[in-house]
């Protein structure tokens, strides 16, 4: 395949797809026959998504086939094409006795395509192989080095003479260990959490505590990093004071960075008493038989009654919350949103959440009507009309939300409201 430019696909010719996979990438070539040679139409190269997938040659080759077919779906789906790969085991995709969930999903997609699988020797699959081995896909260059047994023995002898190391070993071997927060022994290896450099101070906790950096195994391969100053001397005191000042400066910078990050989306609250605001739904507690995903993000708008607190990021506000909501009426400014009145939807009512127990309190009966009842067969007396009452609920001011109930239904749930209304109909004074 030797072309300086890519070909324009010919719908009259079959496509030829070549794939390959390496431990850290996949590559593929979409081509068509151009005389005696293959003419490339497109190239495709992607990074291997995980190390676990790269451990199995079969899985990464199958993954390369799956990603190639999905990438060129608009070219290949619904037409016959040739598929070339240097991995012969792909011929037995459908005969495997056990498959993982990922392989099942890949094979389900592969089954949608009509192709003939052809084996291509690795020495002839150079283009797809090169695309799967791009250097930028390799996360890191790994190498190892070792030391001789003589160096190892010398390190052991040096540690036995080191006062700091032996003090730590005595603490680890003690029966009443009180240093678990500082270090822990795992399979004979000692991991010091306080030996690492902290971003908040710029130095390790050990160096900040001792005034000098304790030695590690790597220090024997590098030049001596221990200062010449001896503890107790004037020079040591000057160096330690300088180290403390640098640590304090690093901590101030880290503090300023955290403050800037926290205040990035904060705005000074400007709510005033008498204004109406929206209240975040999460502050009102879990509603009865309603998932939070189905609830609006804010409820209201409700009136601001008072301002309390003087926090830097906004005070708290006392809100006129409807009485049926069992919640404390004080909310922080971050839990509120301003209400902007508009003439576009003048009839839109306030967004009131349902009650905690699924019941709604009746405010009053505003009207009634007598509904005729069908006359039964025979000569009997016609039945009395059935009376219905129009009920308005508490905290619902829109008349469109009123509902009609029969007298029998209201007697079961609100007998006092019915008795009071019927007393008014008869011209009697309301009961006290």
BELPESUL-V687283 format. One line per field, one symbol per residue. ss: DSSP state (H for helix, E for strand, - for the rest). psi: psi as a letter, one per 30 degrees, with the letter a starting at -180 (. if undefined). Layout:
ss = ???
psi = ???
//
This chain:
ss = --------------EEEEEEE---EEEEEEEEEE--EEEEEEEEEEE---HHHH--HHHHHHHHHHHHHHH-HHHH---EEEEEE--HHHHHHHH-----HHHHHHHHHH---EEEEEE--HHH-HHHHHH---HHH-----------HHHHHHHHHHHHH-HHHHHHHHHHH---------EEEE--EEEEHHH-E------EHHHHHH------HHHH-------------HHHHHHHHHHHHHHHHHHHHHHHHHHHHHHHH----------EEEEEHHHH-------HHH---EEEEEEEEEEE-------EEEE----------EEEHHHEEE------------E----------EEEEEEEEEE--------------EEEEEEEE-----HHH-EEEEHHHHHHH-HHHHHHHHHHH-------
psi = jikflllkkjffkkljkkllkafgllllkkllkibflkkkellkklkkfleeeffkeeeeeeeeeeeeeeehefefkglklkkklgjffffheggkekkleeeeeeeeeeffljlkkkkkkeffheeeeeffhkeffjeljklllllleeeeeeeeeeeffkeeeeeeeeeefleikggffelkkjhgkkjjegfkkkfffflleeefeffljllleffffllkgklfkkkfleeeeeeeeeeeeeeeeeeeeeeeeeeeeegegkkkkgklkflklkkkeffglkljhkkfffllfllaklkkelkklhlegkalkkkikkffkilkgkklffglkkkjkkfeifgklkjklllegglkkkelkfllljkkkkklkaglkklkkkkkkkkklkgjfkfffklkkleeeeeeeieeeeeeeeeeegglkkk.
//
